Every structure is written in structure tokens, then in C-alpha cells.
Amino acid sequence: MSASPRRTTRASAMALAASPPSVSTPARPVRSSSPAARRQAVEVTRRPPNKPDAHDRHMATAPPSHYAKDMPLSRRIAVPFILLGVTCGVVALTVLIATRQNDHARAGSAIDADAATADWPQYRGDRALTARTDGHLPPTPTLRWRFNTGGSVMSSAVIVGDLVYVGSNDRSIYALRIADGTRLWSYPTGGEIEAPPTVIDQTVYVGSGDAFLYALDAQTGKQQWRYETGDKIVGAVNWFRSPGTAELRLIFGSHDHLLHCVDAAAGTPLWTYTSSNYINGTPAIANGAAVFGGCDGLIHIVDLTNGQSIASRDLRNYIAGSAAIADGRAFVGHTGHELACVNIGSAHVEWTYRDREFPFFTSPAVGEKLVLIGSHDQRLHAVHRAGGEPAWTFPARGNVDSSPVICGDEVVFASDDGRLYIVMLADGRERWSYQIGSPIKASPAVGRGLIVVGADDGTVYAFAQPR
């Protein structure tokens, strides 16, 4: 690359997208054939593998709705004394109404309790980066609290126990109390923090624009160690445990073109894997492999035990977001206006989805039947996971740079139009929105009864069911 974009992950990728990548191919690339010319407004390209995959033909059913069910018949039966006549009928009706109200209240409590039991300890919620939880969103989200930092918040928050952790472009990482948003501690670094934090075993791991990865005590913010890379870190840490010893290992990418693996106890390097350009996203983990894309246009599949390449696939366009893995397939968007499904066992591209000439900068969320991703066409796209056919789109009023999260039968995401949205997973129907008033590029975190998201105005917002 001739230019060296430096400000933000998305700005870097957008600048790079202006011209095709100059790729220096790793030693073991697996290249795809050139895609056919696309002339339709919406195009799905399938590349069938050597053997048909039965899984794609037998998808699981969608999760059941979380709304309160009709009452059982037994509750509708009035006091069984016919001699009470009309008076008893009135009493029965009163009891029925009260019972329905109590059932509704219990259903709301179940929703709150369901959400309240779950942490959101890392970017996209899990190590496969699926951004999916079986918990449910608050029925009527209300702004619970807000916290102002000194810079724009592009870092996606995490939620663990009674604390929210989030970075800011004011160069600090914050620990905020979940109850009221007050600060427990903050830790200053030497660069802007776009990277989402990761919390494991009472330690916060977060990368900074100063090229360091920091390990901080989750309760006090005290530094345990820091590890230096060759350039800024804008993606989150992912983790695994070494076979046999169960020692915690951390992996993350950097703008130094390297995927780093370090020992979590001391921050000592274990191995590095070399790509040929910036790594913006977070590596996804599944089945002993790390999967990530970068500005070299490649999807890399790397052995976690030794950092050696298993395979790679050239998607021929910059990859700004992270891949998500489900059932041996990686789903990833890129600046060539496509969402791709890549088999991580063979590096074969099974299908691609394209809708108009707008890039995908966000990371996808993967449900049982649908894959969701935001685009610069100002829409959230839902695509059938089995074959890549379009399911629905939802129109926002600005670019969708905030990656979506699936919660039960709903989806939460944000947009540069300054709104936080909840839409129905089945059909994209809007259920709720809130006007923050400032562009939102961070992705929502969902857990402990809260929806937490940061905005370009430097504020962290937390929404919850009214008390």
C-alpha cells in the first residue's frame, strides 16, 4: 500500500478501499477463481463444494418467542359452585384478569432475570464471534444512565458481573458500575482505544493505539503487564487454553501485520503469524483454529497450537470487520460489496451475497437461520445462512457501521444516524428505537439486563427495563 491510514479502523479500511489491494501472498494461499460479472441488483453466488453438506439443508428451527403465552385452561375455571350464579361469574372474571396481569408481570421478570444472569465478557459475546445470545432484550428499554468520556467511543463495551468496561479515544479504559454508570476506575494509555476490551479470570485485556496490549486487574485497574507490538491495536483479544496444561493463551491482531499469541499470565510471546497488511478485526476461534481477515484481502485459517497456516482464501478485497464462525463456516463481509461464507475446513467459498455497490465494514451476527450484517447502503441485511439468499433488509437513516447483535428473536444495532434500533429477527420489523443524536460506530453489548453502546459524542449509554 502506498498510503498509511492512521486514524480509525473504519477510516483506514475506507481509505484502502479506494484502490484494489496489492497482496503479498503468504506461503500457503488457497486462491478462489474470479467471480462472474455481476449485473443484478441483488446477487447470490454459490460455489458448491465437492460433496453436498446435509447441514445446510436441515437448519434448526428459530428460537421460540419470549412473549407471555396464553394462560392454561385451568386458570380460566371459576369457583365450581353453580349456586353462586352471577356473583361467582363476576368473581371468576376478576380472578382471570388479575391472573393475566400477574402472568404478564412474571413474564417480564423472567425476561429481566434471563438477561440479568448473562455476562457479555468479550467482543461479539463469544469466542466464535457469533454475536448471539438466547437472552432477551428489555420489553421497553429506557435510558438508565450515561457516562461522558473525553473522546469519541468507538470501542464496543463488555459487561461482567456488576461492571461495564469500555475504551475511549481519550486514551483511557473505564470500569463503570452497572447500577448507575459511575466510574470505579480508569486507566490511561498512550494512544486512542478503539479496541474492545476482553475480560477473563478477573483480568481486563485491551489493546491501544500506542501499540501495547495491557493486562489490568478487573477490580482495581492496576496494570499486571503490558506487551508491545509494532503498531496500533484496534481489534479485541480472543483466547483459548493450551491442550494438556489448560494455560490461558491470548491472540490478537495488530497494524504491524502480525497475529500475536501471548501467555496470559506474564504477557510473554509464544508465536506470531505474519500476514501482508494491517489486521483490523478480532480473530474468531473454533475447532482449534483462529480465523481472521485483514487489509491483505485474505481469510487466514491458523493453527492455534503453533501459529502455522492451515489454509487461506483470497477474497480480493479489504476486510475491515471480523469473521464469525458457525458449524465450520466463517461468515465475513468486505469492501468488495459482498458477504462471503467460507468453509474453514477446505477454505472453499460456498456462497457470496451482494446487494448494490456498497461495502460491508461491520462484523456479521449469526443466528440459527439468518446471518445479519450492516452496510454503507444505510441498511441492515438479513441473509439465509444455508444458501445466502436475501431474507429482508431494514432501512436506517445513515451508514450502518455498528455490528448487530441477536438476542432471542430480536436484533439490536445502531447507525450513523444516531439511533439505536431493535428489530424483529424474523422479518426486520422495527420494534423500538432511541435517538441518541450522535453517530454510533461501536457495537452494542447485551448482558445483565442492559444494552450498552458508546457514541461519537464521547458518551456511553446504558438502557434497561424501567425499575
FIZA-773721 format. One record per residue (C-alpha): residue in one letter; x, y, z. Coordinates in Angstrom, 1 decimal, padded with zeros to 4 digits. Example, Ala and Ser with C-alpha at 12.3 -4.5 7.8 and 13.67 -1.06 7.14 Angstrom:
2
residuo; east; north; up
A; 012.3; -004.5; 007.8;
S; 013.7; -001.1; 007.1;
//
This chain:
467
residuo; east; north; up
M; 000.0; 000.0; 000.0;
S; 001.2; 003.5; -000.8;
A; -000.9; 005.3; 001.8;
S; -000.8; 004.6; 005.5;
P; -004.2; 005.4; 007.1;
R; -003.8; 006.0; 010.8;
R; -007.0; 007.4; 012.4;
T; -009.6; 004.7; 012.8;
T; -010.2; 001.2; 011.9;
R; -013.1; 002.1; 009.6;
A; -011.3; 005.2; 008.2;
S; -008.3; 003.0; 007.5;
A; -010.3; 000.5; 005.6;
M; -012.3; 003.1; 003.7;
A; -009.2; 004.8; 002.6;
L; -007.7; 001.5; 001.5;
A; -010.9; 000.6; -000.4;
A; -010.4; 003.4; -002.8;
S; -007.9; 001.2; -004.7;
P; -007.6; -002.5; -005.1;
P; -005.2; -004.2; -002.7;
S; -001.7; -005.1; -003.5;
V; -001.4; -008.5; -001.9;
S; 001.8; -010.2; -001.0;
T; 000.5; -013.8; -000.8;
P; 001.5; -015.9; 002.2;
A; 003.4; -019.2; 001.6;
R; 000.3; -021.4; 001.5;
P; -002.6; -019.4; -000.1;
V; -005.6; -021.2; -001.5;
R; -007.0; -018.9; -004.2;
S; -010.5; -018.7; -005.4;
S; -011.5; -018.4; -009.0;
S; -012.5; -014.9; -010.2;
P; -016.3; -014.3; -009.7;
A; -018.5; -013.8; -012.7;
A; -019.5; -010.3; -013.6;
R; -022.5; -009.1; -011.5;
R; -025.3; -007.3; -013.3;
Q; -028.2; -007.9; -010.9;
A; -029.2; -005.6; -008.1;
V; -029.0; -008.5; -005.6;
E; -026.9; -011.5; -006.4;
V; -026.1; -014.7; -004.6;
T; -023.2; -016.7; -005.9;
R; -023.0; -020.3; -004.7;
R; -019.8; -022.3; -005.1;
P; -020.8; -025.9; -004.4;
P; -018.2; -028.0; -002.5;
N; -017.1; -031.4; -003.8;
K; -019.7; -033.0; -001.6;
P; -023.1; -031.7; -000.6;
D; -023.4; -030.7; 003.0;
A; -026.5; -032.0; 004.7;
H; -026.4; -029.5; 007.4;
D; -027.2; -026.7; 005.1;
R; -030.4; -028.5; 004.1;
H; -031.6; -029.1; 007.6;
M; -031.4; -025.9; 009.6;
A; -032.6; -025.8; 013.2;
T; -035.9; -024.1; 013.9;
A; -035.9; -020.5; 015.2;
P; -035.9; -019.9; 018.9;
P; -039.4; -019.6; 020.5;
S; -040.8; -016.2; 021.2;
H; -040.2; -014.8; 024.7;
Y; -043.5; -013.1; 024.9;
A; -046.0; -014.3; 027.5;
K; -048.1; -017.3; 026.4;
D; -051.9; -017.7; 026.7;
M; -053.0; -018.9; 030.1;
P; -053.7; -022.5; 030.6;
L; -057.3; -023.5; 030.7;
S; -057.2; -024.5; 034.4;
R; -056.8; -020.8; 035.3;
R; -059.9; -019.8; 033.5;
I; -062.1; -022.0; 035.6;
A; -064.2; -020.1; 038.1;
V; -065.1; -021.4; 041.6;
P; -067.0; -024.5; 040.9;
F; -070.2; -023.7; 042.8;
I; -073.1; -023.2; 040.4;
L; -075.3; -021.9; 043.2;
L; -073.2; -018.7; 043.4;
G; -074.6; -017.8; 040.0;
V; -073.9; -014.4; 038.5;
T; -071.9; -013.3; 041.5;
C; -069.4; -016.1; 041.1;
G; -069.1; -015.3; 037.4;
V; -068.1; -011.8; 038.3;
V; -065.5; -013.1; 040.8;
A; -064.2; -015.5; 038.2;
L; -063.7; -012.7; 035.6;
T; -061.9; -010.6; 038.2;
V; -059.6; -013.5; 039.1;
L; -058.9; -014.1; 035.4;
I; -057.9; -010.5; 034.7;
A; -055.7; -010.5; 037.8;
T; -054.1; -013.7; 036.8;
R; -053.3; -012.4; 033.4;
Q; -051.7; -009.3; 034.9;
N; -049.7; -011.5; 037.2;
D; -048.6; -013.8; 034.4;
H; -047.5; -010.7; 032.4;
A; -045.5; -009.4; 035.4;
R; -043.9; -012.8; 035.8;
A; -043.1; -012.9; 032.1;
G; -041.4; -009.5; 032.4;
S; -039.5; -010.7; 035.4;
A; -038.3; -013.8; 033.5;
I; -037.1; -011.6; 030.7;
D; -035.2; -009.4; 033.1;
A; -033.8; -012.4; 035.1;
D; -032.8; -014.1; 031.8;
A; -030.8; -011.1; 030.7;
A; -029.5; -010.4; 034.2;
T; -027.8; -013.8; 034.5;
A; -025.7; -013.4; 031.4;
D; -022.3; -011.6; 031.1;
W; -021.0; -010.2; 027.8;
P; -017.3; -010.7; 028.5;
Q; -015.8; -010.1; 025.1;
Y; -016.4; -008.6; 021.7;
R; -019.4; -010.3; 019.9;
G; -020.1; -012.2; 023.1;
D; -018.2; -015.5; 022.5;
R; -015.0; -016.8; 021.0;
A; -016.6; -017.7; 017.7;
L; -017.8; -014.0; 017.5;
T; -021.4; -015.1; 016.6;
A; -022.9; -012.1; 018.5;
R; -025.9; -014.2; 019.5;
T; -027.5; -014.8; 022.9;
D; -030.6; -016.7; 023.9;
G; -031.4; -014.0; 026.4;
H; -034.0; -011.4; 025.6;
L; -033.9; -007.6; 025.4;
P; -035.9; -005.4; 027.8;
P; -039.5; -005.1; 026.6;
T; -039.5; -001.3; 027.0;
P; -035.8; -000.1; 027.1;
T; -035.3; 003.2; 028.9;
L; -032.1; 005.2; 029.3;
R; -030.8; 004.0; 032.7;
W; -027.6; 006.1; 032.8;
R; -024.9; 007.8; 030.7;
F; -021.2; 008.4; 031.2;
N; -019.2; 011.0; 029.5;
T; -015.6; 010.2; 028.5;
G; -013.2; 012.7; 027.0;
G; -013.2; 011.4; 023.4;
S; -015.4; 009.5; 020.9;
V; -016.3; 006.0; 021.9;
M; -015.7; 003.5; 019.0;
S; -014.7; 000.7; 021.4;
S; -017.5; -001.8; 022.0;
A; -018.2; -002.4; 025.7;
V; -018.2; -005.6; 027.6;
I; -020.3; -006.5; 030.7;
V; -019.1; -008.7; 033.5;
G; -020.6; -009.0; 036.9;
D; -021.6; -005.6; 038.2;
L; -019.2; -003.7; 035.9;
V; -019.2; -002.3; 032.3;
Y; -015.7; -002.0; 030.7;
V; -015.2; 000.3; 027.7;
G; -012.4; 002.2; 026.0;
S; -012.4; 005.7; 024.6;
N; -010.5; 007.8; 022.1;
D; -009.4; 009.9; 025.1;
R; -006.8; 007.1; 025.5;
S; -008.4; 005.6; 028.7;
I; -010.1; 002.3; 029.6;
Y; -013.0; 002.7; 032.1;
A; -014.7; 000.4; 034.6;
L; -018.3; 001.7; 035.3;
R; -020.7; 000.4; 037.8;
I; -023.6; -001.3; 036.2;
A; -026.2; 000.1; 038.6;
D; -025.7; 003.8; 037.9;
G; -022.7; 004.3; 035.5;
T; -020.4; 005.8; 038.0;
R; -016.7; 005.2; 037.5;
L; -015.0; 002.6; 039.6;
W; -011.6; 003.2; 038.0;
S; -010.0; 004.3; 034.7;
Y; -006.6; 003.6; 033.3;
P; -004.7; 005.9; 030.9;
T; -002.7; 004.5; 027.9;
G; -000.6; 006.2; 025.4;
G; -003.0; 006.0; 022.5;
E; -006.6; 006.0; 021.5;
I; -008.5; 002.9; 022.5;
E; -010.8; 001.7; 019.6;
A; -010.2; -002.0; 020.6;
P; -013.0; -003.6; 022.6;
P; -011.7; -005.0; 026.0;
T; -011.9; -008.7; 026.9;
V; -012.4; -009.9; 030.5;
I; -011.1; -013.3; 031.5;
D; -010.5; -014.6; 035.0;
Q; -010.7; -011.2; 036.7;
T; -008.3; -009.6; 034.2;
V; -009.1; -007.0; 031.6;
Y; -007.1; -007.3; 028.3;
V; -007.2; -004.3; 025.9;
G; -005.1; -003.0; 023.0;
S; -004.3; 000.6; 022.4;
G; -003.2; 002.9; 019.7;
D; 000.2; 003.1; 021.4;
A; 000.9; -000.5; 020.1;
F; 000.6; -002.0; 023.6;
L; -001.7; -004.8; 024.9;
Y; -002.5; -004.1; 028.5;
A; -003.5; -006.6; 031.2;
L; -005.3; -004.8; 034.1;
D; -006.9; -006.1; 037.3;
A; -010.6; -006.1; 036.7;
Q; -011.5; -004.7; 040.1;
T; -008.7; -002.1; 040.6;
G; -007.4; -001.3; 037.2;
K; -003.8; -002.0; 038.3;
Q; -001.5; -002.9; 035.5;
Q; -000.3; -006.5; 035.6;
W; 001.8; -006.4; 032.5;
R; 001.9; -004.9; 029.0;
Y; 003.1; -006.3; 025.7;
E; 004.4; -004.2; 022.9;
T; 003.6; -004.8; 019.2;
G; 004.9; -003.0; 016.2;
D; 001.9; -000.8; 015.6;
K; -001.5; 000.1; 016.9;
I; -004.1; -002.5; 018.0;
V; -007.7; -001.9; 017.1;
G; -009.2; -005.4; 017.4;
A; -010.1; -007.3; 020.5;
V; -008.3; -010.1; 022.2;
N; -009.6; -013.6; 021.8;
W; -008.4; -016.6; 023.9;
F; -008.0; -020.3; 024.3;
R; -006.4; -022.7; 026.7;
S; -003.4; -024.8; 025.7;
P; -004.1; -028.5; 025.3;
G; -002.9; -030.6; 028.3;
T; -001.9; -027.7; 030.6;
A; -005.1; -025.6; 030.2;
E; -002.9; -022.4; 030.4;
L; -004.6; -019.3; 029.1;
R; -003.4; -018.0; 025.8;
L; -004.4; -014.7; 024.1;
I; -004.5; -014.0; 020.4;
F; -005.0; -010.7; 018.7;
G; -004.0; -008.8; 015.5;
S; -002.1; -005.5; 015.1;
H; -001.4; -003.0; 012.4;
D; 002.1; -004.5; 012.4;
H; 000.6; -007.2; 010.1;
L; 001.0; -009.9; 012.8;
L; -001.3; -012.1; 014.6;
H; 000.2; -012.4; 018.1;
C; -000.2; -015.2; 020.6;
V; 001.0; -014.4; 024.2;
D; 000.9; -016.2; 027.5;
A; -001.9; -014.6; 029.6;
A; -000.1; -015.0; 032.9;
A; 003.0; -013.0; 032.1;
G; 002.4; -011.4; 028.7;
T; 005.3; -013.3; 027.1;
P; 005.2; -014.1; 023.4;
L; 004.5; -017.6; 022.2;
W; 004.2; -017.3; 018.5;
T; 003.4; -014.8; 015.7;
Y; 001.7; -015.3; 012.3;
T; 002.6; -013.0; 009.5;
S; 000.0; -011.5; 007.1;
S; 000.9; -008.9; 004.5;
N; -001.1; -005.9; 005.7;
Y; -003.0; -004.4; 008.6;
I; -005.1; -006.6; 010.8;
N; -008.2; -004.6; 012.0;
G; -010.6; -007.3; 013.2;
T; -010.7; -009.8; 016.0;
P; -009.7; -013.4; 015.3;
A; -012.6; -015.9; 015.7;
I; -011.8; -019.2; 017.3;
A; -013.4; -022.7; 016.6;
N; -012.1; -026.2; 016.4;
G; -008.5; -025.4; 017.3;
A; -008.1; -022.7; 014.7;
A; -008.1; -018.9; 014.5;
V; -009.9; -017.3; 011.6;
F; -009.4; -013.7; 010.6;
G; -009.3; -011.3; 007.7;
G; -007.3; -008.2; 007.1;
C; -006.3; -005.5; 004.6;
D; -004.5; -008.1; 002.5;
G; -007.9; -009.3; 001.3;
L; -007.3; -012.9; 002.7;
I; -009.2; -015.0; 005.1;
H; -006.5; -016.7; 007.2;
I; -007.0; -020.0; 009.0;
V; -004.3; -020.6; 011.6;
D; -003.4; -023.5; 013.9;
L; -003.7; -022.3; 017.5;
T; -001.1; -024.7; 018.8;
N; 001.8; -023.4; 016.7;
G; 000.7; -020.4; 014.7;
Q; 001.2; -022.2; 011.4;
S; -001.1; -021.6; 008.4;
I; -003.8; -024.2; 007.8;
A; -005.2; -022.5; 004.7;
S; -006.2; -019.2; 003.3;
R; -008.6; -017.8; 000.8;
D; -008.2; -014.7; -001.2;
L; -011.4; -012.6; -001.2;
R; -009.6; -009.9; -003.2;
N; -010.9; -007.0; -001.1;
Y; -010.1; -005.4; 002.2;
I; -011.7; -007.0; 005.3;
A; -012.4; -004.3; 007.9;
G; -014.5; -006.3; 010.3;
S; -014.2; -009.7; 012.0;
A; -015.4; -013.1; 010.8;
A; -018.0; -015.1; 012.7;
I; -017.8; -018.9; 012.8;
A; -020.8; -021.4; 013.0;
D; -020.8; -025.1; 012.1;
G; -017.4; -025.0; 010.4;
R; -018.1; -021.9; 008.3;
A; -016.8; -018.4; 008.5;
F; -019.1; -015.5; 007.6;
V; -017.3; -012.3; 006.7;
G; -018.1; -009.0; 004.8;
H; -015.6; -007.0; 002.8;
T; -015.2; -003.8; 000.9;
G; -016.0; -005.5; -002.4;
H; -019.7; -005.2; -001.5;
E; -020.0; -008.9; -000.6;
L; -020.8; -011.1; 002.4;
A; -019.0; -014.4; 002.0;
C; -019.4; -017.9; 003.5;
V; -016.1; -019.8; 003.7;
N; -015.8; -023.4; 004.7;
I; -012.9; -023.3; 007.2;
G; -012.0; -027.0; 006.6;
S; -011.3; -026.5; 002.9;
A; -011.2; -022.7; 002.5;
H; -013.8; -023.1; -000.1;
V; -016.2; -020.2; -000.7;
E; -019.6; -021.8; -000.5;
W; -021.6; -018.7; -001.4;
T; -021.5; -014.9; -001.6;
Y; -024.2; -012.3; -001.2;
R; -024.1; -009.0; -003.0;
D; -026.7; -006.2; -002.9;
R; -025.8; -003.0; -004.8;
E; -022.3; -001.4; -004.8;
F; -021.8; -000.6; -001.1;
P; -019.1; -002.0; 001.1;
F; -019.6; -004.0; 004.3;
F; -017.4; -002.7; 007.2;
T; -019.2; -004.4; 010.0;
S; -018.9; -007.9; 011.6;
P; -021.8; -010.3; 011.0;
A; -024.1; -011.8; 013.6;
V; -025.0; -015.5; 013.0;
G; -028.4; -016.9; 014.1;
E; -029.8; -020.4; 013.5;
K; -031.3; -019.5; 010.1;
L; -030.1; -016.0; 009.3;
V; -026.8; -014.0; 009.0;
L; -027.1; -010.3; 009.7;
I; -024.7; -007.5; 008.6;
G; -024.7; -003.8; 008.3;
S; -023.7; -001.9; 005.2;
H; -022.9; 001.6; 003.9;
D; -026.1; 001.5; 001.9;
Q; -027.7; 002.5; 005.2;
R; -029.4; -000.8; 005.7;
L; -029.2; -003.9; 007.9;
H; -029.2; -007.0; 005.7;
A; -030.5; -010.4; 006.7;
V; -029.4; -013.3; 004.6;
H; -030.3; -017.0; 004.8;
R; -027.4; -018.9; 006.3;
A; -027.9; -022.1; 004.3;
G; -027.6; -020.6; 000.9;
G; -027.0; -016.8; 001.0;
E; -030.4; -015.8; -000.4;
P; -031.7; -012.4; 000.9;
A; -034.3; -012.6; 003.6;
W; -035.0; -008.9; 004.4;
T; -033.4; -005.5; 004.8;
F; -034.1; -002.8; 007.3;
P; -033.5; 000.9; 006.2;
A; -031.7; 003.1; 008.7;
R; -031.0; 006.8; 008.1;
G; -027.3; 006.6; 008.0;
N; -024.4; 004.1; 007.3;
V; -024.6; 001.0; 009.5;
D; -021.0; 000.8; 010.9;
S; -022.3; -000.7; 014.2;
S; -022.3; -004.5; 014.1;
P; -025.7; -006.2; 015.0;
V; -026.4; -008.5; 018.0;
I; -029.0; -011.2; 018.0;
C; -031.0; -011.6; 021.3;
G; -033.6; -014.3; 021.1;
D; -036.0; -013.3; 018.4;
E; -034.8; -009.7; 018.1;
V; -031.8; -007.8; 016.8;
V; -030.2; -004.7; 018.3;
F; -027.8; -002.5; 016.3;
A; -027.0; 001.2; 015.8;
S; -026.3; 003.6; 012.9;
D; -024.5; 006.8; 012.0;
D; -028.0; 008.4; 012.0;
G; -027.6; 008.5; 015.8;
R; -030.2; 005.9; 016.5;
L; -030.2; 002.6; 018.5;
Y; -032.6; 000.1; 016.9;
I; -034.4; -003.1; 017.9;
V; -035.9; -005.0; 015.0;
M; -037.6; -008.4; 014.8;
L; -035.3; -011.2; 013.6;
A; -038.0; -012.9; 011.6;
D; -038.9; -010.1; 009.3;
G; -036.9; -006.9; 010.2;
R; -039.9; -005.1; 011.6;
E; -038.9; -002.2; 013.9;
R; -039.9; -002.8; 017.5;
W; -038.1; 000.2; 019.2;
S; -035.6; 002.9; 018.5;
Y; -033.9; 005.7; 020.5;
Q; -032.4; 008.8; 019.1;
I; -029.0; 009.4; 020.8;
G; -028.2; 012.3; 018.4;
S; -024.6; 011.4; 017.6;
P; -023.2; 008.8; 015.1;
I; -022.7; 005.4; 016.6;
K; -019.9; 003.1; 015.3;
A; -019.5; 000.9; 018.4;
S; -021.4; -002.3; 018.6;
P; -023.9; -002.9; 021.4;
A; -023.1; -005.1; 024.4;
V; -026.0; -007.0; 025.9;
G; -026.0; -008.5; 029.4;
R; -027.0; -008.2; 033.0;
G; -030.3; -006.6; 031.9;
L; -028.6; -003.8; 030.0;
I; -028.0; -002.7; 026.4;
V; -024.7; -000.7; 026.4;
V; -023.3; 001.3; 023.5;
G; -020.9; 004.2; 023.0;
A; -021.2; 007.1; 020.5;
D; -019.1; 009.6; 018.7;
D; -020.1; 012.3; 021.3;
G; -017.9; 010.5; 023.8;
T; -020.8; 009.2; 025.9;
V; -021.5; 005.6; 027.0;
Y; -025.3; 004.9; 027.1;
A; -027.0; 002.1; 029.1;
F; -030.6; 001.1; 028.5;
A; -032.7; -001.2; 030.7;
Q; -036.2; -002.0; 031.7;
P; -037.7; 000.7; 033.9;
R; -037.4; -000.1; 037.6;
//
